[in-house]
Amino acid sequence: MVNARFTKLLVSLGLPLLLLLLPTDWLPIANLTLIQHRLLAIFLMAALLWVLEPVPVFSTSLLIITLQLVMISDKGLHWFRGETAHHPRGELIPYTDILSAFSSPIIILFMGGFSLAIAASKYELDINLARVLLKPFGKHPKFIMLGLMLITAVFSMFMSNTATTVMMLALLAPILSVLPKGDPAIKALVLCIPVAANTGGIATPIGTPPNAIALQYLTGEYSISFLGWMQMGLPFVVIQLAFAWWLLQRLFRSPQTEITLALEGKFLRGWQAYTVYATFALTIALWLTTSLHGMNTYVVAVIPLALFTLTGIMGKAELKLINWDVLWLVAGGIAMGIALDETGLAAALAHAVDYSVLTAMTVLVTLSIICWLMANFMSNTATANLLMPIAAAIAASMPSLVNVGGMQGLLVVVAFSASLGMILPVSTPPNSLAYSTGFIDSRDLVKVGTILGISGLGLVYAAVLALT
C-alpha cells in the first residue's frame, strides 16, 4: 500500500516536472506564455493528484495555492519573477487574487450550509423531523423507501449530502433490524439513501459543490438566482428519483409486504431550539426569495452563522465541526479557476481544439460525458474544479452554443453530470458511508450507479433539446 501510494505520488509530481522542463515551443498548444506554461504544469499536477489521491484531496488544493503564489504571483520567488512572457495576459497574477480564493463567496455559502447542518444536528431537528416525516409513508417496504428517498433528497438540497447521509443511515438502523437477514429490501433501503443524497443536491445551488462551482462562472448577464436554479434542478431531481425508486424495486425485490416501525419523534423545546428552527426556516425562505428582498445567496448564508454564534448555539466546539477539508478543496479549485482565467490559459486550452468543426450539441455531450466519467473515479468537486473553467472558456468562444443554452446551458449540464458520477464506493462520500455499513458491495453500487448515470445524462440531453 505504501509503495503504491509512493508510485502514485512520483507519477503525480514527476510528469508535471517533466512538462515544466520542456521548452515552451515543444508543447502542442501554440503561443503559450512562460506563465501559462508554469500554470499548465500545476494544472497537470492537480489533475493527477486529485485522480490518483496519493495525498488527501484537500492537501492538493493547498499545494495548488502555494505553488501559484510561489511560481506565478507578483510576490513569488525572485527567480520566478525574473522573466515573464510578453503577452497581453501573460503577466504575473496579483497574489491577493490567488489568496482571495479562501474568502470567495462560495466558501461563505458552504460555511452557512455547514452551520445549519451542525445546529440542526445539535438540537435534533434533523432526526426528529425525519422521523415525523417518515410516518405518513406507511409500513410497506417500497413506500418506506420512497419516504427515505424524499426526506434524504430534500435535506440534501440545503445541507451537506454527507451530513444528510449520516443522519439518514442512523435513522435506517432500526428499520433494518426488523428485516430478516438476506432480504433484498435491505440492499434497496441502504442504496436508496446515497442515491437520493447524490441526486437531491442537484436541485439547489448549495446542494452540492459542483453547482456552487458553476455559479462561480455564471455571473453578470449569465447569473442564475437560487429559485432560477431550482426551476431547472428540481424537475430533474423529481424525475430521476422516481426512476431510481422504480429501479431499486426491480433490482432488489423483497417478499416482505409490511415492516413494523417504532418511530417516535419529539422536538426539543427551549429558546435555543426554537431559534434553530426559526433560523433554518428563515434562511431557506430567504434563499428562495432573493428577488424580493435583494440579498443574494451568499449574503443570506452569513445570517445563520451570525445568529448561531451570537446566541451560543455554535461555540468553539461546533466551529471545529465545520468541514474545513471541503472548504480547502473548493478554495483550491477556485484558485485554479482564477489563475486559468487571468493568465489566459483556459482560453488557450479551449482553443487547442477546433470546436468550429463540431456542432454545439456534440461539444455539450462530449464535455458532459468526460465530466461524468471523471466524477466516477475522483471527487465530483475536483472534477468540476478541473472542467468548469475550460467549459466556461469554450462557451465564451463558441457563439453557436447559444443553440444549447449558451454559457448557462453548458455549465449547468457539466454541474449536473459531475453529480451523476456515483458508480463506486469512492465516487462520493454518501457512497462511501453506505458501503461502510456492510449491507451492500461494490457490484451493487456499480450496477445502480451506471444505470442511473446513463439515465440522468439522457434526461439532461433530452431537456436541452426540448428547451432549445
N, C-alpha and C positions, 0 to 999 in steps of 0.2 A: 504493500500500500504506500509506504514511504517512497520507494523507488519510483512507483507510478506517478506519484504527485511531483516528485523532483523532475521526472521526464517532462511532464506537462508544463511545469514552470520553466524548464530550459527551453522548450519549444516556444512558449508564450513570450519569452524575453529575447530569445536568440533570433527569431525571424524578423521582428521589428528592428533589432540592432543591425542585422544584415541589410535591411531595406534602408536604414539610415545611412549606412556606409556607402551605398551605391551612389554614383553621380546622378544628379537630378535629370540629366539628359538621357539616361538609360531607362528611365521609367516610362511605362506605356501611356501615361497621361501627359499630354504635351503642355509645355509652358508653365510648369509648376514653379512657384517661387521657393526660396530656401525655407521660409517659414511654413509654407504649405507642405513641403517635403517632411519637415520635422513632425508636423501635426499628423500627417498620414502614418508615420511610424507609430505615434502614440495611439492613433485610432486602431491600427492593426493589433497592437499590443492589448488594448482594451477588449477588442473582439475575442482574441484568443483566451485571455484570462477569464472573461465572462462565460465563454463557452466551455472551456476545459475545467475551470474552477480549481486550480491548484492552490489558490488562496481564497478567502471569503470574498464574495462579490462586492461588499461594501468597501473592503480594503482596496480593491481595484479602482473604485471611484475616487478614493482619497489619493491613490497613486497618480491617477489621471490629472487631478487638480494640481498636485505637486509638480509633476513634470511640465505641465503647461506654464506654471509660474516660473520655473527654473529655465525652461528652454525657449519659450515663445512670448514671454511677457516683457514689458518695458522696465521691469525691475528684476529681471533674471540675472543669471551669471554674466559677468562682463564678457566672458569668452563667447557666449551665445549671442550677446548683443553687438559683438564686434562687426558682424556682417549681416546685413538684411537685404532682401531682394528688392530691386527697383520695380515695383509693381503697384498699381493703384490701390490694391487691397492686400499687399504683401507685407505691410509694416507690422511691428511688434504690437501685441494686444496690451492695452492698459491692464495692469494687474488687478485693479479694482473691479473690472468687468468679470474676470475669472472668479474672484472671491465672492462676487455678488450671487453666485450660484447657491451659496449657503443661506442667503436671505431672500431667495426667489419667492414670489407669491405662491408658487406651487408648494414649496416647503411649508409655508404658513398654513396652506389649505390642508395638508396632511396632518399637521400638528393639531389643528382644530378637530379633525376627524378622530385622531387618536384620543384627544381629551374627552370627547363624547363617549367613546368606547370604554375608556378607563372609569369614568364616572358612572356610566350605566352598569358596569360590572360591579363596582364597589357597593352600589346601593341596590343591587339585584334587580334592576329594571329589565335587563336582558332576559334573565332566566324566568322571572315571573311573567313578563309579557309573553314570552314564547309559550309558557305553559298554559296561560289563559287562551291564547290564540289557537292552540292545538286542539282544545276541547271540541270545537264545532265540527271537526272532521271525522268524528265517529270512531268506530272500532275496526273497520276493515283495513287490512294492511295497505291496500293501494291508496285509500283515502288518507290514511296516516302519513304515507309517503308524500302525497300531494301537499298535505299541511306542512310537513317538514321542509319541502322544497320552496313553498311560497314564503314561509317565515324566513328561511335562510336567505332567499333572494332579496326580500325586502330589507333585511338587516344589512346585507352586503351592498346595497345601494348607497348606504350612508355611513357604514362602518368598515373597518378593515375586514376583508374576507377571511383573513387568518383568525382574527378575534371571533368573528361570527362562527367559523367552523369549530373552534374550540368550544364555544358556548353550546352549539347545537349537538356536537358529539357527546358532550356531557349530558344533555337532555335525552339523547338517544339511548344511553346505557340502561335505564330501567325498562325501556321498550324492548330492547334485545334480550333482556334477561328472562322474559316470559315466552320467548320463541324457542322451539326445540332445536337442538344442535344440528347443523347441516341444512336447515331450512333456507331455500334460495332467497326468501324475503330478507334475510339478514344482510346478504350482499347488496340487494337492491336498496335497502334503507341506509346502509353505510355509504354507498356510492352516490345516492341522491344528494347528499349534503355537499361534497366538494363540487359536484356538477352545478348545483344551484348557486353556490358561493362564487364559483368562477364566472358563471353566466350572469348572475344578478348584478354584479358590479358594472357591467357594460351599460346599464340603464342611466347612470348619472356621471357627471364629470369627476366626482370624488370617489366613485365606487371602486376604481382600480387604477393603478399608476399609469398604464398606457393612455387612458383617457386624459389624465391631467397633463401628461407629456404632450399629447396632441394639442391641448389648449395653449400650451406654451408658444406654439407656432401659429395658432389661429387668433390673431389679434387684428385690430383696426377693422377694415372692411370685411375681414374673414371671421370675425369673432362670433362665437356661439354662446348664448346665455344658458344658464342652468336648465331652465324649462325647455329651451330650444333643443338642447342635447337630449333631454328626456323624451321629447316628441319623436326623436329618431330611435333612441336606445330602448325605450320601454316596449314598443310593439315587437321589436326584435326579440327581446328577452321573453316576452309572453309566449310567442310562437315557438321559440327554441326550447323553453321549459316544458311546454305542452308535448312537444315531440320527445323530449328526454324522458318525461313521465311515462309516455306510451312505450318507449324503447326499453326502459328498465323493467317494465311489467312483462314484456315479450321475452327478454333475455333471461330473466330470473323469476320464473313462475312459481308461486307459492301455493301449497294446498290449504293454507290457513284462510279462513273466512272471517275470523274475529280475533282481535287482540285486546285483552282486558288491561286497561291502563289506570293507574292511580296518580293522576296529576292534579295536585292541589297547589294553586298559586296564591300568594298573599303579598301584596305590595307593602313595602316598608312605609312607615309614617315618620313624621318629623320635618322640621323646616328645611333641613339639608336635602332630604329625599325629595320633597316637593320642589325644591329649587332645581334638582337634576331633571325631574320630569318636565318642568316648565321650560327649562333651557333647551332640552332636547327637542321639544315640540316647537319652540320659538325658532331655533336655528334652522330646522328643516323647513318651517314655514317661510323664513326669510330667504333661504336658498331657492325656494320655489317661486318667489315673487320679486325677484331682483328688479324687474322693470317697473314695479310700483313704487319702491322706496329708494331706488337709485344706488344702493350699495351692491357692489359686485360680490361674487362668490368668495373671493379672497378676504375681503373686508369682513364679511359675515363670519368667516372661520375664526377670527380673532375673538369674537364675543364670548363663546363658551370658555375659551382659555382665561379670559379676564374674570368672568363671573365665578368660575370654579376655584381659581386661585385666591380671589378676594374673600370668598366665603369659607375657605378652608376645606372645601370638598376635594381639592387637589393640593397636596402638600409636597414636601421634598420626596417622600417615598413614592407618591403617584407620578411625579415628574420623571422619576427613574424608569417608570414602566413604558414611557413613550418609546416606540420602535425607532431608536436613533439609527440603527443599521439601515433601515429602509430610507430614512431621510438622507443619509450619506450616499446611499446608492443613487437615489434620484438626483441629488446635487451633482454627482459625477456626470450623470447624463446631461444635465442642464449645462454644466461647464463645457462638455464636449460639443453640445449644440451651439453655444456661444462662440467657441473657437472655430468651428466649422463654418459658421456664418461670417464672422468678422474677418477671417483670413481668406474667404472666398473658396475654400477647399470643397465645401458642399456643392457649390455650383460647378466647380471643376469636375468633381466625380459624377455629377448629374449629366454633364455634357460629354463625359467619356464614352457614353453610348449614344448612338444616333437614334434618338427616340422619334425622329421625324418619319422614319420608315415604319413605325409601329402605330397601331390605332390606339386611341385613348383607352378603350376597354382592355386592350392587351396589356398596356402599361399598368393599369389598375389591378388586373388579375395577377400579373407576374409579381408585382410588389407584395400583393396580399398573400400569395402562396409562399413566397420566400419568408415573409414575416411569420406565417403560421408554422412553417417547418422549423424555423429557428426557435420559436417560442416553445416548441415541444421539448427541446433539448437544453434550453437555457431559460433564465428568468424572463418572463414576458416584459418586465420593466426594462431589463438590459436590452432586449430585442427592440423595444420601442425607442430606447435611447440611441441605438445604433442606426435604425432605419428612418426615424421620423425626420431628422434634418435633411436626409437625402431625398425623402419623399416630398418635403416642402420645397426643396430646390428644383426638383423635377416639375412640380406643379407650377412654380413661378416661371419656368422656362418653356412650358408647353401650353400655348393658348388653346389647343384642341381639347385639353382636359375639361374645359367648360362643359363638354358634352356628357361628362360623367360626374358633374358636380363641382369641378374645379378644385381649388385648394381644399375647401371644406370636405368635399366628397372623398378625395384621395386620402386625406389624413384620418378621417373618421373610419374609413374602411380598414386602413392599416391598424388603427387602435383596436377595432373590433377583432381583427384577425389575430392580433397578439394575445387577446384574452381567450381566444378559442383554442390555444395550444395547451392541451391537458391530457396527453396520452400516457405519460409516465409518472411515477411517484415523485420524481424530482421536478416535474414541469411547473408545478405551483405549490405553495405552502399548504393549501387545503388538500391537495392530492397526497402530500407527504403525511399530513395529520391523519387522514382517513386510512392510508396504508399502514400507519403505525398501530392501528387498532388490532391488526392481525386477522381481521374478518375478510379481507379481500387480498388478492395478489396482483402482481403486475399485469398478468394477462387480462384480468377484468378491466383494469384501467385502460389498457391499450385498445381493447375491443370497444368499450363505450366511448373513450376519448376520440378514437379515429372516426367512428360513425358520426358523433356529434360535431366534430371539427369540420368534416366534409359537408354535413347538412347545414351547418352555420355559414360556411363560406358560400354555399349555393344560395342560401337565403339572402345573404348580403348582395350577391351579384344580381339576383332577381329584383331586389329592391332598387338597386342602382338603375337597372334597365327600365323598370316601371316608372321611376320618378324623373328620368331624364329623356 
